[in-house]
């Protein structure tokens, strides 16, 4: 995993201004570029460019809960409505409405809370966007985790399903498939943010939703967030 960290808002702004002041070309996803720069290997360079004291920047690194794992995770555009109930349906085991076929995403469980919050939802047409993934360095509640993410960090179920589609039977990819949990903050059908967690079991993807603040996320999780 990368030795990255998530920049605090004030530090990010200072870096952005400094890069422009030094005529560094910053285009596209500025936060993604800044996060890439702000790795432990580049910390001296970052401090020098931004005019930030190395000790102050080091202290900020040590306070961070989240560590950057991967950035530039592309989520494709949606060109037609995405009906959640058509995609997040158990297709492995007995008494299933639709049996899994080769090439389809294996889903072994969909939690009741997820069903009540999301199955009536439809994701409309939208442009593609980019995610980053982060690993908590220590146990933390949602409030502390989300405080280190961009204000518009929430994703959607079409984006999550596109990642599951790349790993339909588990295997290697951006999602963890070793039994540990992948966490996405997603607005439900009523506009309330929920923590949607997916993990790979022995038979397929296990999909659940949790209300925020009830549980701590450990360092065995990955948190995915939109960066634009």
N, C-alpha and C positions, 0 to 999 in steps of 0.2 A: 504494500500500500504506500501511496505517496506520503511524503512528510509535510503535507500542506496543512493550512489552517484557514479558518474563515475570518476575514478581516472585520473589525468593528467598523461601524458606519463612519466615524470621524477619521480613522486611519485610511479607510478606503477613499474618502473625499480628498484627503491630503495627497495620497498617491496619484489620484486622478489628475489633480491640479498640477502636481510636480511633473508628471509625464507630459502633459500638454505644454507646460512651461519650458521643458527641455526638448520640445518638438519631437517627442516620441509619437509614432503613429499609433493611435488607439482607435480601432474601428470595431464595429459589430458588438460582440458581447464583452463590454469593458470589465464587468465583474469577473468573467471567466479569465480574462487576461491577467487581472490583478491577483486573482487567487493563484494562478500559475506562478506569477512572480514571487508571491509571498510564501515560498517554501523555506524550510530551514537552511537549505543549501544557498539560497539567495538572500538571506535575511540581511547580511551586511550591505549588499547592493541596494536592496529596497530602502533600508534606513538612510543610506547615503543619497539616493536619488530624491527621496521625499523630504529630506532634511529633518528626519525624526531620530531622536536619540536611540542608539542601539539598545541601551538598557530598557528604555520605555517600550520599545517594540518587542523585546524579548519577554518582558513581563506580560504584555498583552497575549503573546503566544501561549504562555504557561497558563493563562486564565481561560483560554478557549476550551469549550466543551467538545466542539466538533473538529474533526480532522478531515481535510479534503482527501477523498479516495480517488475519484475519477470525475473529470469534467468533459464537456463536449458531447454528452449523450443525446443524440438527435431523436426527437419525437416527430414523426411525419405529420403533414397536414391532414385534416379530415375533409373529405370532399362530399360526404353524404352523412346524414344523421347516424349516430352511433347509439343503438338501443342497448342499454346495459343488460337488460334481462335476456337478450339474445346471445350474449357472450359469456356472462358470468353464471353459468349453469353447470351443475355437477353432471359429468358424463362418464364417470368411472364407478363401478360397483353395481349393486342390484337396485331395482326399482328406479332406474333413471329414465327420464323422458327421451333423452337423446343419447345414444351410445357413441363413445369416442371412436373416431376413425383416424388412421395414420395421417400425420401432418397437422392435425388439430391440436389445440391447447388442452392438455389433460387437466381437469379440475376435479379434485377428489372431495372437496368440502367448501361450502359457502355458508358462513355463519348467519344466524337469524337476525342479529343486529345489522349486519351488512344488508341483508335483504330488505329490512324495514326502512333503512336509510337511503338505499341506492337503486333498488330494482326498478322503480318507476321513473328513473332518471334517463334523459336522453341528452347526449352531448352533441351540440350542433356543429355545423361546418366551421372550421377554424384553421388558421395558419399553423405551421409546424413551430416547435420551440425546442429549447435546449435545457437539459437537466445536468445537475451535478449530484454526486453521491458523497455522503459523509459518514464517518464512523464516530460515535460518541467515545470520548476518551475516558469517561466515567459515567456512572449511573446518573440519569437526569430525567426530570419531568418534561412534558411537552412545552411548557412555558419557557423554560430555560433553553431548550433546543431551538425553538422557533425564534427566540430573541436573537440568535446568531445567523438567521437566514434573512434573505431579502423580504421586504414587505409583501411582495407578490410571489411568494414561494410555492403557493399551492399548485397542484397538478390536477389531472382529471383521469377518469377511469379509461378513457380511450387511449391515453398515453401509457398508462400502466399496462393495459392489455397488449399494446404494441410491443412492449418489452417481453411480456409473457409469450407472445407469438414467436419471438426470436429464440425462446427456450421452451418449446412446447412440451418436451418430455424431460425437463430439467437440463442437465448438462451445463457447459460453461457459457458464461455471458456476464452481463453487468449485474444481474440479479443473483443474490446468494442462493445456492441450491444445496447447502450442507446442513440444512435443518434450521439455520438461523433466519431471523426475520428481516424482511425488507419493509420499510415504513414510508408511506406517502400521505401527505396532508391534502385532503380532498374535500371540497364543499359538497354536501349532500343535496338531496332534492329540495330541501327547504332553505339552503344557503348556509347551513351550519357546518363548520369545519370539523372533520373527523379524521382520526388516524386510521388509515387503511393499511393493514399488515398482511403480507403474503409470504408464505414460506413453502418450500418443496418438501413434501412428505415422501414416503416410499412409493405412493401410487399416483400422486399428482399434486397440483397446486392447491394449497389451503388458503382460503380468502376470508378475512374477518375485518370488522370495523370496531373501533373503540372510541368512546367519548374521551375528550382531551382531559388530561390531568389526573387520571385514575391510576396510572401505572408509570413506573420509571422505565426508560429504555436503557439497556446495558450496552457495553462495548462489543457485544456479539451481534449487534444490529447494524443495518445500513439505513440511513435516512436519505431519501431522494427529494430534491427541491428544484423548482424551476428557476433558471437564471436568465430567462428571456427568450 
